[in-house]
């Protein structure tokens, strides 16, 4: 599989998706699944445009610190192993775990303040609440 072949990447990704469950009655309907290669539980919401901002922000942050993604992955696995990653049960959601991980790396001087990294046009969008840590 070459890096230039998006269909091959998609084929591998689709094979790794197991335990698919649609939760249409949730406040924000989601599709939950598990990645068989990593064991990580994931969910997708097609109604949450803020996720696009979060994904873009993650790309920017990963450019500045290669430690973010692996540490965030470990924090999520730890939280799942201790039943602390289920917002429907009033525990931490993935965004809160991400911001805690970012804050930790900022304390170690491994990441600057988000306002220094995130382009102003993202801050002016309605999804600004995600970047500021507000739920609504």
matplotlib code that plots the C-alpha trace (Angstrom):
import matplotlib.pyplot as plt

x = [0.0, 1.5, 1.0, -0.5, -3.3, -6.2, -8.5, -6.0, -5.8, -9.6, -9.8, -7.4, -9.3, -12.7, -11.3, -10.2, -13.6, -15.5, -18.4, -20.3, -23.2, -25.5, -26.9, -29.6, -31.5, -28.5, -28.5, -26.0, -26.5, -23.3, -21.9, -19.6, -17.0, -13.8, -10.6, -9.4, -5.8, -5.5, -8.5, -9.4, -13.2, -14.2, -17.3, -18.4, -21.0, -22.1, -23.9, -20.9, -19.1, -16.9, -15.1, -13.7, -12.2, -10.8, -9.2, -7.6, -6.4, -4.9, -3.0, -1.5, -0.7, 0.9, 3.1, 4.4, 4.7, 5.0, 4.3, 0.6, -1.0, 0.8, 0.2, -3.5, -3.9, -2.5, -4.7, -7.8, -6.8, -6.2, -9.6, -11.4, -9.7, -11.0, -14.5, -13.8, -14.4, -18.2, -19.8, -23.3, -22.4, -21.0, -17.4, -14.8, -15.5, -12.7, -12.5, -11.9, -9.2, -7.6, -7.5, -6.1, -3.3, -2.7, -2.5, -0.1, 2.3, 2.0, 3.1, 6.2, 6.8, 6.2, 3.3, 2.6, -0.8, -3.5, -4.1, -0.5, -1.1, -4.7, -5.4, -7.7, -10.2, -10.9, -11.5, -14.1, -16.2, -19.3, -17.2, -15.1, -16.7, -14.6, -11.4, -12.3, -13.5, -17.2, -19.8, -22.5]
y = [0.0, 3.3, 6.6, 8.0, 5.4, 6.8, 3.9, 1.4, 3.5, 3.5, -0.3, -0.9, 1.6, 0.0, -3.5, -2.2, -0.9, -3.4, -3.3, -0.6, 0.9, 3.7, 5.8, 8.0, 8.9, 10.7, 14.5, 14.5, 11.3, 9.3, 6.3, 4.4, 1.8, 0.2, 0.2, -3.5, -2.5, -0.3, -1.2, 2.4, 3.2, 6.0, 7.9, 10.0, 12.7, 14.2, 17.1, 18.5, 21.0, 21.8, 18.5, 20.0, 22.8, 20.4, 18.2, 21.3, 22.4, 19.0, 19.2, 22.5, 21.3, 18.1, 20.2, 22.0, 19.0, 15.4, 14.3, 15.4, 12.5, 9.6, 11.2, 11.9, 8.3, 7.0, 9.4, 8.2, 4.5, 5.1, 6.9, 4.1, 1.5, 3.3, 4.0, 7.8, 8.5, 8.4, 11.9, 10.3, 9.1, 12.5, 11.5, 13.1, 13.5, 13.2, 17.0, 17.5, 14.8, 16.5, 19.9, 18.4, 16.8, 20.1, 21.9, 19.4, 19.8, 23.6, 23.3, 21.4, 24.2, 21.7, 23.6, 27.4, 28.9, 28.0, 31.7, 31.8, 28.8, 28.8, 31.1, 34.1, 33.0, 29.8, 31.9, 34.0, 31.0, 29.8, 26.8, 29.3, 27.8, 24.6, 26.5, 28.4, 25.2, 26.1, 23.4, 25.8]
z = [0.0, -1.0, 0.8, -2.5, -2.7, -0.6, -1.5, 0.0, 3.2, 3.4, 2.8, 5.7, 7.9, 7.1, 8.0, 11.4, 12.4, 14.6, 17.1, 15.3, 17.2, 16.1, 19.0, 17.2, 20.4, 22.0, 22.4, 19.5, 17.5, 17.2, 15.5, 18.0, 16.9, 18.1, 16.1, 16.1, 15.5, 18.6, 20.8, 20.9, 21.1, 18.8, 17.9, 15.0, 15.0, 11.7, 13.4, 15.3, 13.0, 16.0, 15.4, 12.2, 14.2, 16.7, 14.0, 12.4, 15.8, 16.5, 13.2, 14.2, 17.7, 16.4, 14.2, 17.3, 19.6, 18.4, 22.0, 21.9, 19.9, 21.7, 25.1, 24.3, 23.1, 26.4, 28.4, 26.5, 27.0, 30.7, 31.1, 29.2, 31.4, 34.5, 33.1, 33.1, 29.4, 29.0, 29.0, 29.1, 32.6, 33.6, 33.3, 31.0, 27.3, 24.8, 24.3, 28.0, 28.0, 25.0, 26.8, 29.9, 27.8, 26.1, 29.4, 30.8, 27.8, 28.2, 31.8, 30.6, 28.0, 25.2, 23.7, 23.6, 24.4, 22.0, 21.1, 19.7, 17.5, 16.2, 13.3, 14.0, 11.4, 13.4, 16.5, 14.8, 13.7, 15.7, 16.9, 18.9, 22.0, 21.5, 21.4, 24.6, 26.4, 26.6, 26.0, 24.7]

ax = plt.figure().add_subplot(projection="3d")
ax.plot(x, y, z, "-o")
ax.set_aspect("equal")
plt.show()
